[in-house]
């Protein structure tokens, strides 16, 4: 499992993010405070405070580099 911080601060960004990760058969969780939601759930994402960075847990071992490459536009560099 890998955790990265992402930003989904616009409706278009949320839509494209969900489109991008639904291409993968792995599980993705978004964590904001005490809430954990399925990152493939667009309704779940809109229930979070999108003005702050969100932690994304990627439950994948194989193909992690490909996933990170596709998620680059959303990842907040530390």
MODAFEN-V327169 format. One record per residue. N is the residue number from 1. RES is the residue in three letters. PHI is phi in whole degrees, 0 to 359 (NA if undefined). Layout:
[[N,RES,PHI] [N,RES,PHI]]
This chain:
[[1,UNK,NA] [2,UNK,231] [3,UNK,242] [4,UNK,228] [5,UNK,264] [6,UNK,233] [7,UNK,236] [8,UNK,234] [9,UNK,266] [10,UNK,210] [11,UNK,298] [12,UNK,297] [13,UNK,294] [14,UNK,296] [15,UNK,300] [16,UNK,291] [17,UNK,299] [18,UNK,297] [19,UNK,302] [20,UNK,293] [21,UNK,278] [22,UNK,289] [23,UNK,288] [24,UNK,256] [25,UNK,272] [26,UNK,273] [27,UNK,269] [28,UNK,229] [29,UNK,241] [30,UNK,255] [31,UNK,239] [32,UNK,226] [33,UNK,65] [34,UNK,263] [35,UNK,265] [36,UNK,235] [37,UNK,230] [38,UNK,290] [39,UNK,292] [40,UNK,272] [41,UNK,263] [42,UNK,297] [43,UNK,293] [44,UNK,297] [45,UNK,298] [46,UNK,290] [47,UNK,276] [48,UNK,267] [49,UNK,280] [50,UNK,276] [51,UNK,280] [52,UNK,247] [53,UNK,297] [54,UNK,237] [55,UNK,277] [56,UNK,245] [57,UNK,266] [58,UNK,254] [59,UNK,266] [60,UNK,214] [61,UNK,252] [62,UNK,282] [63,UNK,76] [64,UNK,297] [65,UNK,297] [66,UNK,295] [67,UNK,298] [68,UNK,296] [69,UNK,295] [70,UNK,290] [71,UNK,274] [72,UNK,310] [73,UNK,297] [74,UNK,258] [75,UNK,284] [76,UNK,269] [77,UNK,288] [78,UNK,262]]
